[in-house]
Amino acid sequence: MSTQNNRKIIMLAGAAVVMGWCGYLLVGRVQHAAALRREAAIASVPDVMIISPRKEARHVSLDLPGTIEAWYQAPIYPQASGYVRMWYKDYGARVATGDVLAEINTPGLDAQFAQAQADLQSSQAKYDLAVVTAQRWRLMGKSQAVSGQSVSVQDANEKSAAADLEAARHNLDRYAALERFKVIVAPFDGVVTERDINVGDYVHEGGGNLNASGAASELFSVADTHQMRLFVSIPENMSYILQPGLQASVQVPQFPDRRFEAKFLTVSGGYDPDTRTSVSEFIIDNTDHALWPGTFAAVTLTAPEQTAHQTIPTGALVFQEHGMQVAVVDAQNHAHFHTITVGRMGDGATQVLSGVAPDDRIIDNPPADLLEGESVHVVRPVTGYSNDTDEKDDE
């Protein structure tokens, strides 16, 4: 009996162990399924970061590229054809008004000038003869020795000779003026920025040597650099900052540690339809001649803001068929889309004209599949990750 009882006890114990193991596995599976359901439920609620609308800064700052040009820039072309006899000013030479830059040997022009002088002498002689002849015929006409028609013809000959004499004088003046162009002079005080001639080069009226494309090049280029002109293309949505008294801070590559101040001069008054920008012009004092024409400039414009709208990170914008929107989280952590009206848009921030309140909790970088009324889980971003910052508005 004892042996049978022991067997029963062993069998019951084994069955209990098996049932306990099965129960353990069943409970584990139930718990695992419950954990999966909880994780799935949590995963179904997207994590979002929220920001609040920020009051617009009192000053707006704009960084733009610009080009620095000379106050005056004059390309100098010849007005007489001939060969370069000598040039006297090279690249970088400081010149004053009237300084001789080069001389041109013009044998063809000299011959034409001599012919014009001879033509003037011939016309003068013909005119003198016509005057004497007309006077004689007028005297004979008074005594009825000749007909009135003959006297009229001689009067007309005198006037024609006078016109020919005047034309000869003008022609001589023209060649005399061209003779003066044999000497190339500086039109104003400045610096020679280009010299495209050499001794012996042939130059023709209206241009220097012919380049590869067949166009004529200038002989010299002279720039007045006591002041410089700064040209900046202002975007259409920022052109309102161009007001009298506006100043710009300018940096150039050759002087990375130096800043130049530029004063607003004028604006073109129209927009380029391709770029939607307007060309503005500033003045930079250049008494030390540190700046050169053609320099690239990094321009910073700072001006008072005209309005006091809200701004949000540009990444918070949602582009949908309803227009521009933002996703706002309510007190129950449900997302709702609000239609907004935007002003200026930048890479980092966008001006909001209407549609948001100062205490709205706006989702930054909302998920693309976010639905209206969907539950969200608000998380605090790692420092430096969110577009929102704790910086104070500019005073």
C-alpha positions in Angstrom: 0.0 0.0 0.0 2.8 2.3 0.8 4.3 1.8 -2.6 1.0 2.7 -4.4 0.5 5.7 -2.1 4.0 6.9 -2.9 3.3 6.5 -6.6 0.1 8.5 -6.3 1.8 11.2 -4.4 4.6 11.4 -7.0 2.1 11.5 -9.8 0.0 14.2 -8.1 3.1 16.2 -7.4 4.2 15.9 -11.0 0.8 16.9 -12.2 0.8 19.9 -9.8 4.2 20.9 -11.2 3.0 20.6 -14.8 -0.2 22.6 -14.0 1.9 25.2 -12.1 4.3 25.5 -15.1 1.4 25.8 -17.5 -0.3 28.4 -15.2 3.0 30.3 -15.1 3.3 30.3 -18.8 -0.3 31.4 -19.2 0.0 34.2 -16.8 3.2 35.3 -18.4 1.6 35.4 -21.8 -1.4 37.3 -20.5 0.9 39.8 -18.8 3.1 40.1 -22.0 0.0 40.6 -24.1 -1.2 43.3 -21.6 2.2 44.9 -21.8 2.1 44.9 -25.6 -1.3 46.4 -25.5 -0.1 49.2 -23.2 3.0 49.9 -25.3 0.8 49.9 -28.5 -1.6 52.3 -26.8 1.3 54.5 -25.7 3.0 54.3 -29.2 -0.3 55.2 -30.9 -0.2 58.6 -29.1 2.6 60.7 -30.9 5.1 62.6 -28.8 5.1 66.3 -29.6 7.1 69.3 -28.5 5.2 72.5 -28.0 6.2 76.2 -28.2 4.4 79.4 -27.5 4.0 82.4 -29.9 6.7 85.0 -29.2 6.3 88.7 -29.3 8.1 90.2 -32.3 11.4 91.9 -31.6 11.4 95.7 -31.6 14.2 95.7 -34.1 14.5 93.7 -37.3 17.9 92.6 -38.5 18.7 91.5 -42.1 21.9 90.0 -43.5 22.4 90.4 -47.3 25.2 90.3 -49.8 26.2 93.5 -51.5 28.6 95.0 -54.1 30.9 98.0 -53.5 31.5 100.2 -56.5 33.4 103.5 -56.9 31.7 106.8 -56.5 32.5 107.5 -60.1 33.9 104.9 -62.6 34.9 106.1 -66.0 36.0 103.8 -68.8 38.1 106.0 -71.2 37.8 105.3 -75.0 39.8 107.1 -77.7 38.1 109.6 -80.0 40.9 109.6 -82.6 42.3 106.7 -84.5 46.1 106.1 -84.5 49.0 104.4 -82.8 49.8 104.7 -79.1 52.9 106.9 -78.8 53.3 106.6 -75.0 51.3 105.8 -71.9 52.2 107.5 -68.6 50.0 106.1 -65.9 49.8 102.4 -64.9 47.6 100.3 -62.7 47.0 101.9 -59.3 48.3 105.3 -60.2 46.7 108.3 -58.4 45.7 110.9 -60.9 44.3 114.4 -60.7 41.8 116.0 -63.2 43.6 116.7 -66.5 46.7 114.5 -65.8 48.0 113.0 -69.1 47.4 109.3 -69.3 48.6 108.6 -72.8 49.4 110.1 -76.2 48.3 108.9 -79.6 50.1 109.4 -82.9 47.4 110.2 -85.5 48.9 110.8 -89.0 45.6 110.3 -90.7 43.9 112.8 -88.4 46.7 115.3 -88.8 46.3 115.2 -92.6 42.6 115.7 -92.3 43.2 118.7 -90.0 45.6 120.2 -92.5 43.1 119.7 -95.3 40.4 121.4 -93.2 42.7 124.3 -92.6 43.2 124.5 -96.4 39.5 124.2 -97.1 38.9 127.1 -94.7 41.4 129.3 -96.6 39.8 128.4 -99.9 36.3 129.1 -98.6 37.6 132.4 -97.2 39.0 133.4 -100.6 35.8 132.5 -102.4 33.8 134.4 -99.9 35.9 137.5 -100.3 35.6 137.3 -104.1 31.8 136.8 -103.8 31.5 139.9 -101.6 33.5 142.1 -104.0 31.6 140.8 -107.0 28.2 141.3 -105.3 29.1 144.9 -104.4 30.0 145.7 -107.9 26.8 144.2 -109.4 24.7 146.2 -106.8 26.4 149.4 -107.9 25.8 148.6 -111.6 22.2 147.7 -110.7 21.6 151.2 -109.3 22.6 152.7 -112.7 20.4 150.2 -114.6 23.6 148.8 -116.3 22.6 145.3 -115.5 19.3 143.6 -114.8 17.8 143.1 -111.4 17.9 139.4 -111.9 21.7 139.5 -112.3 22.1 141.4 -109.1 19.9 138.9 -107.2 22.1 136.1 -108.5 25.3 137.7 -107.2 23.6 138.4 -103.8 22.7 134.7 -103.7 26.3 133.8 -104.6 27.6 135.9 -101.7 25.3 134.2 -99.2 26.3 130.8 -100.5 29.9 131.6 -100.2 29.3 132.8 -96.6 27.5 129.5 -95.8 30.4 127.5 -97.3 32.9 129.6 -95.2 30.8 128.9 -92.0 30.8 125.2 -92.8 34.5 125.1 -93.4 35.0 126.8 -90.0 32.9 124.2 -88.2 34.7 121.4 -90.0 38.0 122.9 -88.9 36.7 123.2 -85.3 35.7 119.5 -85.4 39.2 118.4 -86.4 40.8 120.8 -83.9 38.7 119.1 -81.2 39.7 115.7 -82.4 43.4 116.8 -82.3 43.0 117.5 -78.6 41.9 113.9 -78.2 45.3 112.8 -79.2 46.2 113.4 -75.5 44.2 111.1 -73.2 43.6 112.9 -69.8 42.0 111.9 -66.5 38.4 113.2 -66.2 38.6 113.6 -62.4 40.7 112.9 -59.4 41.0 109.1 -58.8 43.0 106.0 -59.3 43.7 104.1 -62.5 42.0 100.7 -62.2 42.6 99.4 -65.7 45.2 100.0 -68.5 44.6 98.1 -71.7 47.1 99.7 -74.1 50.8 99.4 -74.9 53.1 101.5 -76.9 52.5 100.9 -80.6 49.0 99.5 -80.2 46.5 100.7 -82.9 43.4 102.2 -81.5 40.4 103.4 -83.4 37.8 106.1 -82.8 35.3 104.9 -80.1 37.4 101.9 -78.9 40.7 100.4 -78.2 42.0 97.0 -79.2 39.5 94.4 -80.3 39.1 91.5 -77.9 38.3 87.9 -78.7 34.6 88.6 -79.2 35.3 91.5 -81.6 34.2 94.2 -79.1 36.4 97.3 -78.4 38.0 97.7 -75.0 38.6 100.9 -73.1 42.1 102.4 -72.9 42.0 103.2 -69.2 39.5 103.0 -66.4 39.6 105.7 -63.7 37.7 105.4 -60.4 37.0 108.1 -57.8 37.2 106.2 -54.5 37.0 109.0 -51.9 33.5 107.6 -51.3 32.1 104.3 -52.3 28.6 103.2 -53.4 27.2 100.1 -51.9 24.5 98.3 -53.9 22.2 95.8 -52.0 19.2 94.0 -53.4 16.5 94.2 -50.8 13.7 91.5 -50.7 10.2 92.8 -51.4 8.9 92.0 -48.0 11.7 93.9 -46.2 11.8 97.0 -48.4 9.9 99.0 -45.7 13.1 99.3 -43.7 14.7 101.6 -46.3 14.1 104.9 -44.7 16.2 108.1 -44.4 18.8 107.7 -41.7 19.1 104.0 -42.1 22.7 102.7 -41.6 24.2 99.4 -42.5 27.2 97.6 -41.0 29.5 96.3 -43.7 32.2 93.6 -43.7 34.5 92.7 -46.6 36.7 89.6 -47.0 40.0 91.5 -47.0 39.3 93.1 -43.6 37.6 90.4 -41.5 38.1 92.3 -38.2 36.9 95.7 -39.5 33.4 97.0 -39.9 32.4 99.9 -42.2 29.4 102.1 -41.7 27.2 102.8 -44.8 24.5 105.4 -45.0 21.3 104.9 -47.0 21.2 107.0 -50.1 18.3 105.9 -52.4 16.4 102.9 -53.7 15.4 102.1 -57.2 11.6 102.4 -56.5 10.8 99.2 -58.4 11.1 95.4 -58.1 12.9 93.0 -60.4 10.1 90.6 -61.5 12.6 87.7 -61.6 14.1 88.1 -58.1 11.4 90.2 -56.4 14.1 92.5 -55.0 14.8 96.2 -55.2 18.2 97.7 -55.7 19.2 100.1 -52.8 22.2 102.3 -52.7 24.3 103.3 -49.7 27.3 105.6 -49.2 30.6 104.5 -47.5 33.3 107.0 -46.6 36.6 105.8 -48.0 39.1 108.5 -47.0 41.9 105.9 -46.5 41.1 104.2 -49.8 40.9 100.8 -48.1 37.9 99.7 -50.2 38.3 98.9 -53.8 35.6 98.9 -56.6 34.0 95.5 -57.2 34.4 94.3 -53.6 31.9 91.8 -52.3 30.3 92.9 -49.0 28.4 91.2 -46.2 25.8 93.8 -45.2 23.8 93.8 -41.9 20.7 96.1 -41.9 19.0 96.9 -38.5 15.8 99.0 -38.3 12.9 99.5 -35.9 10.0 97.1 -36.4 6.8 98.9 -37.5 4.3 96.4 -35.9 4.0 94.2 -32.8 2.9 90.9 -34.2 3.6 87.4 -32.9 6.3 85.1 -34.4 6.6 81.3 -34.4 9.3 79.0 -35.7 8.9 78.3 -39.4 9.0 74.6 -38.7 5.7 74.8 -36.9 3.8 75.8 -40.1 1.4 73.2 -41.6 0.7 73.5 -45.4 -2.7 72.0 -46.2 -5.5 72.5 -48.6 -7.2 74.9 -46.1 -4.2 77.2 -46.3 -1.5 78.0 -43.8 -2.2 76.4 -40.4 -0.6 75.5 -37.1 -1.4 72.6 -34.7 -2.5 73.7 -31.3 -2.8 71.4 -28.2 -5.7 72.0 -25.9 -6.0 71.3 -22.1 -6.9 67.6 -22.7 -3.8 67.2 -25.0 -5.8 67.0 -28.2 -4.4 68.6 -31.4 -6.5 71.1 -33.3 -5.6 72.9 -36.5 -5.9 76.7 -36.6 -5.8 78.7 -39.8 -3.4 81.6 -39.6 -2.4 84.6 -41.7 1.4 85.0 -42.0 3.5 88.0 -42.8 7.2 87.8 -43.4 8.6 84.3 -43.6 12.2 83.5 -42.8 14.3 80.4 -42.4 14.0 80.4 -38.7 10.9 82.4 -37.8 7.7 83.5 -39.4 5.6 86.5 -38.6 1.9 85.7 -37.7 -0.6 88.4 -38.4 -3.6 86.6 -37.1 -4.9 83.2 -36.0 -2.8 82.6 -32.8 -3.1 83.7 -29.2 -0.1 84.4 -26.9 -1.0 81.5 -24.6 -1.5 78.9 -27.4 0.5 75.7 -27.2 1.7 75.2 -30.7 3.3 71.9 -31.9 6.8 72.5 -33.2 7.5 70.3 -36.3 4.1 68.4 -36.1 4.0 64.8 -37.5 2.9 64.6 -41.1 0.1 62.1 -40.2 -1.3 64.2 -37.3 -5.1 64.3 -37.5 -7.7 66.8 -36.1 -8.6 66.0 -32.5 -5.9 63.3 -32.2 -4.5 62.8 -28.7 -0.8 63.7 -28.3 1.8 63.3 -25.6 3.6 66.5 -24.8 7.3 66.0 -24.1 10.1 68.4 -23.1 12.8 68.5 -25.8 16.5 68.2 -25.1 18.1 71.6 -24.7 19.1 73.0 -28.1 16.8 70.6 -30.1 13.6 72.7 -30.3 13.3 75.8 -32.5 11.9 77.6 -29.5 14.4 79.5 -27.3 14.4 81.3 -24.0 16.0 84.4 -25.4 14.3 87.7 -24.6 13.0 90.0 -27.2 15.4 92.7 -28.3 14.9 95.9 -26.5 
